[in-house]
Amino acid sequence: MSRKSLVVMALVLALLVTALFIEKGSRRYTGRRSGAAEVRPLPPDFDINAVTGIVLESSSSTTHLDRVEGRWRVREMYGYYADFDRLSSFLRTLALAESSQIVHGGTDRLDDFGLCAESGNSWSRVTLAGGAQPPLPIMIGDPWFPDLSRSPLAAPSGGRYVRVGEGPVLLVIANLYPLPADPKTWIRKQLLNVDPAAVRGVEVKNTNSTYTLVVNGPTEYTLSGLDDPEGIDRGAANRLKRSLQFLRCVAVVDPQKTDADLGFGTNSPLFVLTATNGLVYRVTLGAKDAGGGYYARLSFDFDAPPPPDEKSVRAQLTASSADSSRGESNLAARVQRELARQREAHEQMVDEARRELERLRRELCGWTYVIPLYDYETFTLPRSKLLKKGKEE
């Protein structure tokens, strides 16, 4: 073959390769195209704050969230309170996302983007409803990541394919993710958060172990029936003091189940924690759940601590005073001022405690929870675990 023919063939091959790259670039729909029109995912007239009902659907389950008297509840979990933080974060991200681009021709290939509920593959959909607005379904599709090998200078943040209603396929450059549709994942799991520094005492009542632990200081305790405070295992005592700091539930139980179904009776284990503000927290324990946790019920009471008196305030000021030359009349005036300040603070503390008591009773009483095994073992901690070795009576 002549040199001229080789040159012609090389030129033809170069043209074919160039045309192939141009064709490939024109068909590519998974990346962001510079200069493409950007749109918001949600319609401009859609009021996100007017939403009163949310349906979460997936290829395997469905969850309904309803806003009742200003509080979100999970319909499938007997109307218990919903953990709305995750959903509000999702809706806020979706409502404020501005970097969204239309994937032209995407509605003809919905399954390629994970946006087809009839494909048999996994999918996720969120439907928003409320007020005079018609329900707005939002399909959440596959993630998208920039091809840094083709555009090394491109921003590394990714995005996700979304379709709102019957609209076009959108590539939203935001931290969106499919929301789980399992009802159990949407209940509010945080139950109590009692500051350990505010614990005044703990009482444990079991079938074969009943005792009271009094908290005298950060690491100072008194145990009923034990004259030697040094005989207390401070690690176990701290465990009791921190027992309600992060109390969470695994699930809530059907309210139709009876005490006999759940193992509650007159001899059920009881854990009582008293706080310095007068709040009394009670945890009554039932039988073991099939999942390995234990049934538990919460109740609350209030035992107002006594107000400060002149004698105690005088003792405090006398002990803390660095100047012993002050006259008795001057001390009396200081005592009265400090007594007034402490009584005002005491009244405020009592008012706040009563309001908290109302909230706890309103939100947590009347429900049966499943708590983890670790918490059950803490609430039923035997008295022997609080004693150092060799300190048995």
C-alpha positions in Angstrom: 0.0 0.0 0.0 1.3 3.4 -1.0 2.2 6.1 1.5 -0.6 8.3 0.1 -3.1 5.6 0.8 -1.9 5.2 4.4 -2.2 8.9 5.0 -5.7 9.0 3.6 -6.7 6.0 5.8 -5.2 7.6 8.9 -7.2 10.8 8.2 -10.4 8.9 7.7 -9.8 6.9 11.0 -9.2 10.2 12.9 -12.4 11.7 11.6 -14.4 8.6 12.6 -12.9 8.6 16.1 -13.8 12.3 16.4 -17.3 11.7 15.2 -17.7 8.9 17.7 -16.7 11.0 20.6 -19.0 13.8 19.5 -21.9 11.3 19.2 -21.1 9.8 22.6 -21.1 13.3 24.2 -24.4 14.2 22.6 -26.1 11.1 24.0 -24.6 11.3 27.5 -27.4 12.1 30.0 -25.8 11.2 33.3 -23.6 14.3 33.7 -24.2 18.0 34.1 -24.2 20.0 30.9 -22.8 23.5 31.1 -25.2 26.2 30.3 -28.3 24.0 31.0 -31.3 25.7 32.5 -31.5 25.3 36.3 -34.9 24.8 37.9 -36.2 24.2 41.4 -37.5 20.7 42.2 -40.7 21.8 43.9 -43.3 23.9 42.1 -43.0 27.6 43.0 -46.5 27.8 44.4 -46.2 24.7 46.6 -46.3 25.7 50.3 -44.1 23.2 52.2 -45.3 24.6 55.6 -48.9 23.6 54.7 -48.1 19.9 54.5 -50.2 17.9 57.0 -49.7 14.4 55.7 -46.7 12.5 54.3 -46.7 9.1 52.7 -43.4 7.3 52.5 -43.4 4.4 50.1 -40.8 1.9 48.9 -40.8 -1.4 47.0 -41.3 -3.2 50.3 -43.3 -1.1 52.8 -45.4 2.1 53.4 -45.5 4.6 56.2 -48.0 7.4 56.9 -47.0 10.4 58.9 -49.9 12.7 60.0 -49.6 16.1 61.7 -52.2 16.0 64.6 -52.5 19.1 66.7 -49.1 20.3 65.6 -47.3 17.0 66.3 -46.3 14.5 63.8 -47.3 10.9 64.4 -46.8 7.5 62.8 -50.1 6.0 61.8 -48.9 2.4 61.5 -47.3 2.6 65.0 -50.6 3.3 66.8 -50.3 7.1 66.4 -47.0 7.4 68.4 -44.8 10.4 67.9 -42.6 10.6 64.8 -39.0 11.5 64.6 -39.4 14.4 62.3 -35.9 15.7 62.3 -34.8 13.5 59.3 -37.9 14.3 57.3 -37.7 18.0 57.9 -34.0 18.0 56.9 -35.0 16.2 53.6 -37.8 18.6 52.9 -35.7 21.6 53.6 -33.0 20.4 51.3 -35.5 19.7 48.6 -37.3 23.0 49.0 -34.1 25.1 49.0 -32.2 23.2 46.2 -31.6 25.5 43.3 -29.0 23.6 41.3 -31.4 21.2 39.5 -31.1 20.4 35.8 -33.6 18.7 33.4 -32.5 15.4 32.0 -33.9 15.7 28.5 -35.6 12.5 27.4 -35.3 11.1 30.9 -39.1 10.3 31.2 -38.6 7.7 28.4 -36.0 5.8 30.5 -37.2 6.2 34.1 -35.8 2.8 35.1 -32.3 3.9 34.1 -32.5 6.5 36.8 -34.3 4.3 39.5 -37.5 6.3 39.1 -39.9 3.5 37.9 -42.1 1.9 40.5 -43.4 -0.7 38.0 -40.0 -2.0 37.1 -39.7 -4.5 39.9 -36.5 -2.9 41.1 -36.1 -1.0 44.4 -37.6 2.4 44.5 -38.6 5.2 46.9 -41.4 7.8 46.8 -42.5 10.6 49.1 -46.0 12.1 48.7 -46.8 15.4 50.3 -50.4 16.5 51.0 -52.1 19.2 52.9 -54.5 22.1 52.7 -56.0 23.0 49.3 -52.9 21.6 47.5 -53.2 18.4 45.6 -50.9 15.5 46.7 -47.4 15.9 45.3 -45.6 12.6 44.7 -41.8 12.8 44.5 -39.8 9.9 43.3 -36.2 9.6 44.6 -33.9 7.9 42.2 -30.3 6.8 41.9 -27.4 8.9 43.0 -25.1 10.6 40.5 -21.4 11.3 40.9 -19.3 13.5 38.6 -16.8 11.8 36.3 -13.6 13.5 37.5 -11.6 11.6 34.9 -13.3 13.5 32.2 -13.5 16.8 34.0 -10.7 16.9 36.7 -11.7 20.5 37.7 -15.3 19.7 38.2 -16.8 20.1 41.7 -16.7 16.7 43.6 -20.2 17.0 45.0 -22.7 14.6 43.6 -26.4 14.6 43.4 -29.5 12.5 42.8 -32.1 11.9 40.1 -35.6 13.1 41.1 -39.0 13.3 39.5 -41.7 15.5 40.9 -45.2 14.4 39.9 -45.5 13.9 36.2 -42.7 16.3 35.5 -39.3 15.7 33.8 -36.4 13.9 35.3 -34.2 16.3 37.3 -30.6 16.0 38.4 -30.6 17.7 41.8 -27.1 18.6 43.1 -27.9 18.3 46.8 -27.5 15.9 49.7 -30.7 14.0 49.0 -31.3 10.4 50.0 -34.2 7.9 49.8 -36.2 7.8 53.0 -36.9 4.5 54.6 -40.6 3.4 54.6 -40.5 1.0 57.5 -42.8 2.4 60.2 -40.6 1.3 63.1 -37.8 3.5 61.8 -39.9 6.7 62.1 -41.0 6.6 65.8 -39.3 9.0 68.2 -36.9 6.7 70.1 -35.5 9.2 72.6 -37.5 8.9 75.8 -35.7 10.6 78.6 -32.5 12.7 79.1 -32.1 13.2 82.9 -28.8 15.0 83.8 -26.8 12.7 86.1 -25.8 15.8 88.1 -29.4 16.4 89.0 -30.0 12.9 90.5 -30.8 12.8 94.2 -31.4 9.1 94.7 -32.3 5.8 93.1 -34.5 3.0 94.4 -34.6 -0.5 93.0 -37.3 -3.0 93.8 -36.9 -6.5 92.5 -38.3 -9.8 93.7 -35.1 -10.7 95.6 -33.2 -7.3 95.7 -34.6 -4.1 97.1 -32.4 -1.1 98.1 -32.0 2.6 98.0 -28.9 4.5 96.7 -28.6 8.1 97.9 -26.4 10.5 95.9 -24.6 12.9 98.2 -22.1 14.3 95.7 -20.6 13.6 92.2 -18.9 10.4 93.5 -20.3 10.2 97.0 -23.1 7.7 97.8 -25.0 6.1 100.7 -26.5 2.6 100.3 -29.3 1.4 102.5 -28.1 -1.2 105.0 -24.4 -0.4 104.5 -22.6 1.7 107.1 -19.3 2.1 105.2 -19.6 4.4 102.2 -16.2 3.2 101.0 -17.8 -0.2 100.4 -19.8 1.1 97.5 -18.6 0.3 94.0 -18.7 3.7 92.4 -18.7 2.4 88.9 -22.0 0.5 89.5 -23.4 3.5 91.4 -22.5 5.8 88.5 -24.3 3.4 86.1 -27.5 3.8 88.1 -27.1 7.5 88.3 -26.8 7.7 84.5 -29.5 5.2 83.8 -32.0 7.8 82.4 -29.5 10.1 80.7 -30.0 8.6 77.3 -33.0 6.2 77.7 -34.3 5.1 74.3 -36.9 2.7 73.1 -36.6 0.1 70.4 -40.3 0.0 69.6 -43.7 0.8 70.9 -46.3 -1.9 71.7 -49.8 -2.3 70.5 -52.0 -0.5 73.2 -54.6 -3.3 72.8 -52.2 -5.8 74.5 -53.0 -6.6 78.1 -50.8 -6.7 81.2 -51.0 -10.5 81.1 -49.7 -10.4 77.4 -46.8 -8.2 78.4 -45.8 -9.7 81.8 -46.9 -6.8 84.1 -48.2 -7.7 87.5 -48.1 -6.7 91.2 -44.5 -8.0 91.6 -43.1 -6.4 88.4 -39.6 -4.9 88.9 -39.7 -1.2 89.6 -37.0 1.4 89.2 -37.5 4.8 90.8 -35.2 7.8 90.2 -35.6 11.1 92.1 -34.1 14.4 90.8 -33.1 17.4 92.8 -35.9 19.5 91.3 -38.5 17.1 92.8 -39.4 15.1 89.7 -39.8 11.4 90.3 -39.3 9.0 87.4 -40.7 5.4 87.6 -39.9 2.6 85.2 -42.0 -0.6 85.6 -40.7 -3.6 83.8 -42.5 -6.5 82.1 -41.6 -9.6 80.2 -39.0 -10.2 77.6 -39.8 -9.2 74.0 -39.4 -11.6 71.1 -36.6 -9.3 69.7 -34.5 -9.6 72.9 -35.6 -6.3 74.6 -38.0 -5.9 77.5 -41.4 -4.3 77.9 -41.3 -1.1 80.0 -43.8 1.6 81.1 -43.0 5.1 82.4 -44.8 7.1 85.1 -44.0 10.3 86.8 -44.7 12.2 90.0 -43.5 15.4 91.8 -42.2 15.8 95.3 -41.3 19.5 95.7 -38.0 20.0 97.5 -38.2 22.3 100.6 -37.4 25.9 100.0 -34.2 27.4 101.4 -34.4 28.7 105.0 -32.6 31.5 106.8 -30.5 29.1 108.9 -29.1 27.2 105.9 -28.3 30.4 104.0 -26.6 31.9 107.0 -24.4 28.8 107.3 -23.5 29.0 103.7 -22.4 32.6 103.9 -20.5 32.1 107.1 -18.6 29.1 105.7 -17.8 30.8 102.4 -16.9 34.3 103.8 -13.2 35.1 103.6 -13.6 38.2 105.8 -14.4 37.3 109.4 -14.2 40.9 110.5 -17.6 41.8 109.0 -20.2 42.8 111.6 -23.3 40.8 112.5 -25.6 43.5 111.1 -23.9 43.4 107.8 -24.1 39.6 107.7 -27.8 39.8 108.5 -28.4 42.0 105.5 -26.5 39.7 103.2 -28.4 36.7 104.5 -31.7 38.4 103.7 -30.6 39.3 100.2 -29.2 35.8 99.5 -32.3 34.2 101.0 -34.6 36.2 98.7 -32.4 35.2 95.7 -32.5 31.5 96.5 -36.2 31.5 97.2 -36.9 33.1 93.8 -34.7 30.6 92.1 -36.4 27.8 94.0 -39.9 29.0 92.9 -38.7 29.1 89.3 -37.2 25.6 89.5 -40.5 24.3 90.9 -42.6 25.9 88.2 -40.3 24.5 85.5 -40.5 21.1 87.1 -44.3 21.1 87.2 -44.4 22.0 83.5 -42.0 19.2 82.7 -44.2 16.9 84.7 -47.2 17.8 82.6 -45.2 17.2 79.4 -43.9 13.8 80.5 -47.3 12.6 81.5 -48.9 13.8 78.3 -46.4 12.3 76.0 -45.0 9.2 77.6 -47.6 7.8 80.0 -50.1 5.3 78.7 -47.5 3.7 76.3 -45.6 0.5 76.6 -42.1 0.5 75.2 -39.5 -2.1 74.3 -36.2 -1.1 75.8 -32.8 -2.6 75.1 -31.4 -5.4 77.3 -28.6 -3.2 78.7 -31.2 -0.8 80.2 -33.2 -3.6 81.6 -30.1 -5.0 83.4 -29.4 -1.5 84.8 -32.9 -1.1 86.2 -32.7 -4.5 87.8 -29.1 -4.3 89.0 -28.7 -6.5 92.1 -27.7 -4.9 95.3 -24.6 -7.2 95.4 -23.3 -5.4 92.3 -23.1 -2.2 94.2 -20.7 -3.6 96.9 -17.0 -3.9 96.5 -15.6 -7.4 96.9 -15.1 -8.2 100.5 -17.7 -5.7 101.7 -20.7 -8.0 102.0 -22.5 -7.6 105.3 
